[in-house]
Amino acid sequence: MHAHVSVVTPVYNTEPYLEECILSVLNQTYQAFEYIIVDNCSTDNSLAIAERYAAADSRIRVVRNRQFLSQVQNYNAALAQIGAQSTYCKIVQADDWLFTRCLEEMVGLAESDPSIGIVSSYRLAGRQVKEVGLPLSARVVEGKALCRTQLVDEYHFFGSPSTVLFRSSIVRSRVPFYQEGRLHEDTEACYSILEAWKFGFVHQVLSFTRVDNESMMSKARRFNGHLLDRLIILDQFGRVYLNEAEFQACWRRHEKKYLRFLAEAALWPRGTEFWKYHVGGMATIDYRVSRAKMLGQIALVVLDILLNPKRTLGLAVAALRRRWDARIRPMAQSRHENAR
């Protein structure tokens, strides 16, 4: 008998992408699954698309929230819908999709060792392959060793919520599954789970993450959120997976890198939303920027600008690109769509 998988897609106004997402699930080579689509009071045709496919395939169950939820609340509500017969749980975000062998490869690896709690793989993010760095021989890794490697060597093997597969018993044991009020709740969940479970990794590209649409993930990329993410993770889990000397070395190295980034941002206009994002993230771990350290980094940045005009030009070009991405490109796309 095949292990049963619960595939879960939380939906909110993703009409342009939802059908592609649904078809990628239905076209899996592994067919022992239920597909739960949870609509968060969409105002476009997302619900109609989901219901049309549910009418044609009994494995699809559509749930509509009675009231609008925040993104994390909606993900938690969707995960709470998995069936009692479910052995594994796979989130597929509504603007992402899976390659056809995703479930088969992930379930196959998970079935090889009952102590595997999370399975991940390579991911195609736009045109870039992500989650690289593990040796090809590393298919099953102790969770604590994996997390230590990520913290010390600055890797990231979890990807996005669409990248990983969880053992359903873990999903049921965490209520709510994702902690609300966090900036990178999906990453924190993985670190927490791997204190007690092993990590499996399939060395194949099994999922696709869209990078050309406006989402929480695209905002994090635009604001260089991975630097803040790593600071938060070090604060929350550094002493869980590292000894004190390792933790202090990692913290000093990364704090310096993060403050350097903020110093550059202070000299190159970023906008209110950028600072709101970073200040809000720092507040989740009660972290406050040292005035002395910040001024020191600003002085180093100014000195670097004076001594390295080529790099300064590069920063100016990057600032113009950010302005284009944040303001001009959406306006251009809107004019294009209205003209069609």
C-alpha positions in Angstrom: 0.0 0.0 0.0 1.3 3.4 -0.9 1.8 6.0 1.8 -0.9 8.7 1.6 0.1 12.3 1.0 -1.9 15.4 1.8 -1.1 18.2 -0.7 -2.2 21.6 0.6 -2.5 24.8 -1.3 -3.5 28.0 0.5 -5.1 30.5 -2.0 -5.7 34.2 -2.0 -6.2 36.0 -5.4 -3.8 33.9 -7.4 -6.1 33.5 -10.5 -3.2 33.9 -13.0 -1.2 31.0 -11.5 -3.6 28.7 -9.8 -4.5 26.4 -12.7 -0.8 25.7 -13.5 -0.3 24.9 -9.8 -3.3 22.5 -9.7 -2.3 20.7 -12.9 1.2 20.2 -11.6 -0.2 18.3 -8.6 -2.7 16.2 -10.7 0.1 15.3 -13.1 2.3 13.7 -10.4 3.7 10.2 -11.1 2.8 9.4 -7.5 -1.0 9.4 -7.3 -1.8 8.4 -3.7 -2.8 11.8 -2.5 -5.6 14.1 -1.4 -5.5 17.7 -2.6 -6.8 20.3 -0.2 -7.2 23.8 -1.6 -8.1 26.5 1.0 -9.5 29.8 -0.4 -8.9 32.8 1.8 -11.9 34.9 0.7 -10.4 35.6 -2.8 -12.1 38.4 -4.8 -10.9 37.1 -8.2 -11.8 33.8 -9.9 -9.5 31.6 -7.8 -12.4 29.9 -6.0 -14.2 29.1 -9.3 -11.0 27.6 -10.7 -10.5 25.4 -7.7 -14.1 24.3 -7.6 -14.0 23.4 -11.4 -11.1 21.0 -10.8 -12.7 19.6 -7.6 -15.9 18.7 -9.6 -13.8 16.7 -12.0 -11.5 14.9 -9.5 -12.7 13.5 -6.2 -9.2 13.7 -4.6 -9.6 17.5 -4.5 -11.4 19.1 -1.6 -12.0 22.9 -1.6 -12.4 24.8 1.7 -13.4 28.4 1.8 -12.6 30.4 4.9 -15.5 32.1 6.6 -13.5 35.2 7.2 -10.2 36.6 5.8 -7.1 35.4 7.6 -3.5 36.7 7.6 -1.1 34.7 5.4 0.3 32.6 8.3 -3.1 32.1 9.8 -4.4 30.8 6.4 -1.4 28.4 6.1 -2.1 27.1 9.6 -5.8 26.7 8.8 -5.0 24.8 5.6 -2.6 22.4 7.3 -5.3 21.7 9.9 -7.4 20.2 7.1 -5.1 17.2 6.4 -6.9 13.8 6.6 -6.4 11.3 9.4 -5.0 8.8 6.9 -2.2 11.2 5.8 1.4 10.0 6.3 3.1 13.0 4.6 2.1 16.6 4.0 3.3 18.7 1.1 2.5 22.4 0.8 2.4 23.9 -2.8 2.0 27.7 -2.8 -0.7 28.8 -5.3 1.8 30.7 -7.5 4.3 27.8 -7.5 4.3 24.3 -9.0 5.8 20.8 -8.8 7.8 18.8 -11.3 6.0 15.5 -12.1 8.3 13.2 -9.9 8.2 15.5 -6.9 6.0 13.4 -4.6 7.4 10.1 -5.8 11.0 11.1 -5.1 10.3 12.7 -1.8 8.0 10.0 -0.4 10.5 7.3 -1.6 13.3 8.9 0.4 11.0 9.5 3.5 9.9 5.9 3.4 13.5 4.7 3.6 14.0 5.9 7.1 11.1 6.5 9.6 13.2 9.0 11.6 13.2 11.5 8.6 10.9 14.4 9.5 11.6 16.8 6.6 12.5 16.1 3.0 13.8 18.8 0.7 15.4 19.1 -2.7 16.8 21.5 -5.2 14.4 24.2 -6.3 14.1 26.3 -9.5 13.6 29.9 -8.4 12.9 31.7 -11.6 16.0 30.7 -13.6 18.2 29.8 -10.7 18.7 26.5 -9.0 18.6 26.9 -5.2 19.3 24.8 -2.1 22.7 23.6 -3.4 25.7 22.7 -1.2 25.1 19.3 0.2 27.4 16.5 -1.0 25.7 14.1 -3.4 26.2 11.3 -1.0 24.3 13.2 1.7 20.7 12.0 1.3 19.8 11.4 5.0 21.5 13.7 7.5 21.0 14.0 11.3 18.9 17.1 11.9 21.3 18.7 14.4 24.2 18.2 12.0 22.3 19.7 9.1 21.3 22.8 11.2 24.8 23.3 12.5 26.1 23.2 8.9 23.6 25.8 7.8 24.5 28.2 10.7 28.3 27.8 10.4 28.6 27.7 6.6 25.6 29.9 5.8 23.7 27.4 3.6 20.0 27.2 3.3 18.5 23.8 2.4 14.8 24.3 3.4 13.9 26.6 0.4 10.3 27.9 0.4 7.2 26.3 1.9 6.7 24.7 -1.6 10.1 23.0 -1.4 9.7 20.7 1.6 7.7 17.6 2.6 6.8 17.0 6.2 5.8 13.9 8.1 2.1 14.4 8.9 2.5 13.3 12.5 4.8 16.3 13.0 2.2 18.7 11.4 -0.5 17.3 13.7 1.7 17.7 16.8 2.4 21.4 16.2 -0.7 23.5 16.8 -0.4 26.0 15.2 2.2 24.6 12.8 3.7 28.0 12.0 4.2 30.4 14.8 2.3 33.6 14.1 4.0 37.0 14.5 7.3 35.9 13.2 9.1 37.2 10.1 10.4 33.9 8.7 8.1 31.4 10.4 8.7 28.6 7.9 12.4 28.6 8.4 12.0 28.6 12.2 9.6 25.7 12.0 12.2 23.6 10.2 14.9 24.4 12.7 12.6 23.5 15.6 11.5 20.2 14.0 15.1 19.1 13.3 16.0 19.1 17.0 14.4 15.7 17.1 14.2 14.4 13.5 16.5 13.6 10.6 16.6 15.6 7.3 16.3 14.0 3.9 17.4 15.6 0.7 16.7 14.6 -2.9 19.4 15.7 -5.3 16.9 16.7 -8.1 15.0 19.8 -9.0 11.5 19.0 -7.8 9.7 22.3 -7.4 9.4 25.8 -9.0 9.1 29.0 -7.2 7.9 32.1 -9.0 10.0 35.2 -8.5 8.3 37.7 -10.9 5.2 38.3 -8.9 4.5 40.4 -5.8 4.4 38.2 -2.7 5.8 38.1 0.8 8.8 36.2 -0.6 9.5 38.7 -3.3 9.3 41.5 -0.7 11.9 39.7 1.4 14.2 39.3 -1.7 13.8 43.0 -2.5 14.7 44.0 1.0 17.6 41.5 1.3 15.6 39.7 3.9 18.0 36.7 4.0 20.4 38.7 6.1 17.8 39.6 8.6 16.5 36.0 8.5 19.9 34.6 9.4 20.3 37.1 12.3 16.9 36.0 13.7 17.7 32.3 13.3 21.0 32.7 15.0 19.3 34.4 17.9 16.6 31.7 18.2 18.6 28.5 17.5 22.3 29.4 17.6 22.8 28.1 21.1 20.7 25.0 20.3 23.0 23.7 17.6 26.3 25.4 18.3 28.6 25.6 21.3 29.2 29.0 22.9 32.4 29.7 21.0 30.9 28.8 17.7 27.8 30.8 18.4 29.7 33.9 19.4 31.9 33.7 16.2 28.9 33.2 13.9 27.0 36.1 15.6 29.9 38.6 15.4 30.6 37.7 11.7 27.0 37.9 10.7 26.1 41.0 12.8 29.0 42.8 11.1 27.7 41.8 7.7 24.2 42.9 8.5 25.2 46.2 10.0 27.3 46.9 6.9 24.2 46.3 4.7 22.1 48.6 6.9 24.9 51.3 6.7 24.8 51.1 2.9 21.0 51.3 3.0 21.2 54.4 5.1 23.4 56.2 2.5 21.4 54.9 -0.5 17.6 55.8 -0.2 15.5 52.7 0.4 12.1 54.1 1.5 9.9 53.7 4.5 8.7 50.2 3.7 12.3 48.9 3.7 13.0 50.3 7.2 9.6 49.1 8.5 10.4 45.6 7.3 13.9 45.5 9.0 12.9 47.3 12.2 9.9 45.0 12.6 12.0 41.9 12.0 14.6 43.0 14.6 11.8 43.6 17.1 10.8 40.0 17.0 14.0 39.1 18.7 14.3 42.3 20.7 17.5 43.2 18.8 18.6 46.9 18.9 21.3 48.3 16.6 24.2 49.7 18.6 24.7 53.3 17.7 28.5 53.0 18.0 28.6 49.9 15.7 26.3 51.5 13.2 28.3 54.7 13.0 31.5 52.7 12.6 30.0 50.8 9.6 28.7 54.0 8.0 32.2 55.5 8.3 33.7 52.4 6.6 31.1 52.6 3.9 31.9 56.3 3.2 35.6 55.5 3.1 34.9 52.6 0.7 32.9 55.0 -1.5 35.8 57.5 -1.7 38.4 54.8 -2.4 36.4 52.6 -4.7 34.4 54.8 -7.2 33.7 51.7 -9.4 31.8 50.0 -6.6 30.0 53.3 -5.8 28.7 53.4 -9.4 27.6 49.8 -9.0 25.6 50.7 -5.9 24.0 53.6 -7.7 22.9 51.3 -10.5 21.5 48.8 -8.0 19.5 51.6 -6.4 18.1 52.6 -9.7 17.1 49.0 -10.4 15.4 48.7 -7.0 13.4 51.9 -7.8 12.5 50.4 -11.2 11.3 47.1 -9.5 9.4 48.9 -6.8 7.7 51.7 -8.8 8.2 51.9 -12.5 7.9 48.2 -13.6 4.5 47.6 -11.9 3.2 50.8 -13.6 4.6 49.7 -17.0 3.0 46.2 -16.5 -0.3 47.8 -15.6 -0.3 50.0 -18.7 0.5 46.9 -20.8 -2.3 44.9 -19.3 -4.8 47.8 -19.8 -3.8 48.1 -23.4 -4.5 44.4 -24.2 
